[in-house]
Amino acid sequence: MYNLYIFEDESSYSDKIVAILKEFENNTTDFSICKCIAVNRSFLEAFESIEMTMDRKNIYILDITLDDTVNGFQIAQKIRTFDADGYIIFLTSRAELTGNVFEYHLKPLNFIIKFSSSCKEQLYDSLKQIVFEQTLLEETTHNSNTNTPVESLSYTYKNMLYKINYDDILYIETHGLKRYLNIHTSSDIYNCPMSLKEMLNVLPKHFMRCHKSYILNTTHISKLDLSPPQCNAYLSDNKQCPVSKVYVRPILETL
């Protein structure tokens, strides 16, 4: 379950945000709202009076331009003094302030422009990313506590929960879109909302980076073609995966 805190100076717009959150909750099995608080004025005073609990994962949706006493960046700084792992999403019309996010070292999940045609979609994508990360964390924690080896990759994408056995994965490649991957099995291709770096952090050790855009399941390698100019790994069903020269030696050492 999640606690949600919305800091937005336009009450009508905060109502729209709440409606989107409720809609997402109704359409997503792994997303349940415990508490949803919208603040539309006296932001600093309200922030200090809100009892923000750490018993559940917190999501903060912040406008940047609030009032004369405080802005969204300052609210986010205060949040980070007691909640290092909460999810911060900036939702603002001030597109020119995008670069300022990095100056404050706030670790925001997303920076979404209000009233843009993709605003709702981006907010949905952010919520899906949160659900994915929490599902993965819970599964990892459970298996760690029970000493049970993880045998499959689980994630949520477009309101669907996927569970793919590691043994079925041949290779993984970047989708062409930021933070999206294609997972190749012998029978299908699955989309996944992760980066290659994030994926490597959750995969078993027999999955290795073989190219700037590919991860390879080394247990499926039947042969390596080292002929220039492009090295290739041959996998099950004669599928091929490119291997950059810099990764050839580490992969050979696993075979």
C-alpha positions in Angstrom: 0.0 0.0 0.0 1.1 3.6 -0.7 0.8 7.0 0.9 0.4 9.8 -1.6 1.1 13.5 -1.0 0.2 16.1 -3.6 1.5 19.7 -3.4 -0.3 21.7 -6.1 -1.4 25.3 -6.0 -4.4 24.7 -8.3 -7.1 22.7 -6.5 -8.8 21.8 -9.7 -5.6 20.3 -11.1 -4.9 18.4 -7.9 -8.4 16.9 -8.2 -7.4 15.7 -11.7 -4.2 14.1 -10.3 -6.2 12.3 -7.6 -8.6 11.1 -10.3 -5.7 9.7 -12.3 -4.3 8.0 -9.2 -7.6 6.4 -8.4 -8.0 5.2 -12.0 -4.6 3.6 -11.9 -5.4 2.0 -8.6 -8.6 0.5 -10.0 -6.8 -0.9 -13.0 -3.7 -2.2 -11.2 -3.7 -5.2 -8.9 -0.4 -4.3 -7.1 -1.2 -0.7 -6.4 -3.3 0.2 -3.4 -3.7 3.7 -1.9 -3.7 3.8 1.9 -3.6 7.6 2.3 -3.9 10.4 -0.3 -3.5 14.0 0.9 -3.7 17.0 -1.5 -2.3 20.4 -0.3 -3.4 23.5 -2.2 -2.3 26.4 0.1 -0.1 27.3 3.2 2.3 24.7 1.9 5.1 25.0 4.4 2.7 25.0 7.3 0.8 22.1 5.9 4.0 20.2 5.2 5.1 20.6 8.8 1.7 19.5 10.2 1.2 16.4 8.0 2.1 13.2 9.8 4.1 11.4 7.2 4.7 7.8 8.1 7.4 5.4 7.0 5.3 2.3 7.5 4.4 2.3 3.8 6.1 3.6 0.6 5.5 7.3 0.1 4.9 9.0 -3.2 5.2 12.8 -3.5 3.8 14.7 -6.5 5.1 18.2 -6.4 4.4 21.4 -8.4 7.4 23.6 -8.4 5.7 27.0 -8.2 3.7 27.0 -5.0 3.6 30.2 -3.0 5.8 33.0 -1.7 7.1 31.0 1.3 8.3 27.8 -0.4 8.7 26.1 -3.8 8.6 22.4 -4.8 12.4 22.0 -4.8 12.5 23.2 -1.1 9.6 20.8 -0.2 11.6 18.0 -1.9 14.7 18.9 0.1 12.8 18.7 3.3 11.4 15.3 2.3 14.8 14.0 1.7 15.9 14.8 5.3 13.6 12.0 6.6 12.6 9.9 3.6 15.6 9.0 1.4 13.7 6.3 -0.6 10.3 7.9 -1.2 9.3 8.5 -4.8 9.3 12.2 -5.9 7.6 13.2 -9.1 7.7 16.8 -10.2 4.5 17.8 -12.1 4.8 21.4 -13.3 4.3 23.9 -16.2 7.9 25.2 -15.6 9.7 23.2 -18.3 12.7 25.5 -18.1 13.4 24.3 -14.6 14.1 20.7 -15.6 17.9 21.2 -15.3 17.5 22.5 -11.8 16.5 19.1 -10.5 20.1 17.9 -10.6 21.4 20.8 -8.7 19.4 19.9 -5.6 20.4 16.1 -5.7 16.8 15.1 -5.0 16.7 11.7 -6.9 13.3 12.4 -8.5 11.6 9.6 -10.4 10.3 11.9 -13.1 9.8 15.5 -14.2 6.5 15.8 -16.0 5.2 18.9 -17.8 1.6 19.9 -16.9 -1.0 20.1 -19.6 1.2 18.3 -22.1 -0.5 15.7 -24.3 1.6 12.9 -22.7 1.1 14.1 -19.0 -1.2 11.3 -18.0 0.8 8.7 -19.8 4.0 9.8 -18.1 2.3 9.8 -14.7 1.0 6.3 -15.4 4.5 5.2 -16.5 6.0 6.6 -13.3 3.5 4.6 -11.2 4.2 1.5 -13.2 7.9 1.9 -12.5 7.1 2.2 -8.8 5.0 -0.9 -8.8 7.7 -2.8 -10.7 10.5 -1.8 -8.3 8.5 -2.6 -5.2 7.3 -6.0 -6.7 10.9 -6.9 -7.5 12.1 -5.7 -4.0 9.5 -7.8 -2.2 10.3 -10.9 -4.3 14.0 -10.5 -3.7 13.5 -9.9 0.1 11.2 -13.0 0.3 13.7 -15.3 -1.4 16.5 -13.9 0.6 14.7 -14.6 3.9 13.7 -18.1 2.8 17.0 -18.9 1.1 15.1 -19.8 -2.0 16.9 -19.1 -5.3 15.1 -16.8 -7.6 14.3 -18.7 -10.8 12.3 -16.1 -12.7 12.2 -12.5 -13.6 9.0 -10.7 -12.4 7.9 -7.2 -13.4 4.8 -5.2 -14.2 4.2 -3.5 -17.6 1.0 -1.9 -19.0 -1.1 -3.3 -16.1 0.2 -6.9 -16.7 2.4 -8.9 -14.3 5.0 -10.9 -16.2 7.0 -13.8 -14.9 9.7 -15.2 -17.2 11.9 -18.1 -16.2 15.6 -17.2 -16.4 16.3 -20.4 -18.3 13.9 -19.3 -21.1 15.7 -16.0 -21.7 18.1 -16.1 -24.6 19.2 -12.5 -24.7 18.0 -9.0 -23.9 18.3 -5.9 -26.0 17.5 -2.2 -25.7 14.2 -1.3 -27.2 15.2 2.0 -28.7 13.2 3.9 -26.2 14.8 5.1 -22.9 14.5 2.6 -20.1 12.8 -0.1 -22.2 14.1 -3.5 -23.2 13.1 -6.4 -25.4 13.5 -9.8 -23.7 14.0 -12.6 -26.2 13.0 -16.2 -25.6 12.9 -19.0 -28.1 9.1 -18.4 -28.6 8.4 -14.8 -27.8 9.6 -11.2 -27.2 8.6 -9.3 -24.1 8.8 -5.6 -23.4 10.2 -4.5 -20.0 10.4 -1.0 -18.5 14.0 -1.2 -17.3 17.5 -0.1 -18.4 20.3 -2.6 -19.2 22.1 -1.5 -16.0 19.0 -2.1 -13.9 18.4 -5.4 -15.5 22.0 -6.6 -14.9 21.5 -5.9 -11.2 18.7 -8.4 -10.8 19.8 -11.1 -13.2 21.9 -14.2 -12.2 25.6 -14.2 -12.9 25.4 -16.3 -16.0 23.8 -13.3 -17.8 26.5 -11.0 -19.1 26.8 -7.8 -21.0 28.0 -8.6 -24.5 27.4 -5.3 -26.3 26.4 -1.8 -25.4 22.9 -2.7 -26.2 22.7 -6.4 -25.3 22.7 -8.8 -22.4 23.4 -12.5 -23.1 22.4 -15.7 -21.3 25.7 -17.5 -21.6 24.1 -20.9 -20.8 22.4 -20.8 -24.2 25.6 -20.2 -26.2 26.2 -23.1 -28.7 29.1 -21.4 -30.5 30.9 -18.1 -30.9 31.8 -16.8 -34.3 34.9 -14.6 -33.8 35.3 -13.7 -37.4 35.7 -9.9 -38.0 34.2 -7.4 -38.3 31.3 -8.5 -36.0 31.5 -11.3 -33.5 28.3 -13.2 -32.9 27.0 -15.7 -30.4 24.8 -18.5 -31.7 22.0 -19.5 -29.4 19.1 -22.0 -29.3 17.1 -22.2 -32.5 20.0 -20.6 -34.4 19.3 -17.2 -33.0 22.2 -14.8 -33.0 23.4 -12.1 -30.6 26.2 -9.6 -31.4 29.2 -9.6 -29.2 31.6 -6.6 -29.0 35.3 -7.4 -28.9 35.7 -5.9 -25.5 33.3 -8.5 -24.1 34.7 -11.6 -25.9 37.3 -12.6 -23.3 34.9 -12.4 -20.2 32.3 -14.5 -22.1 34.9 -17.1 -23.2 36.0 -17.5 -19.6 32.5 -18.6 -18.7 32.2 -21.3 -21.3 
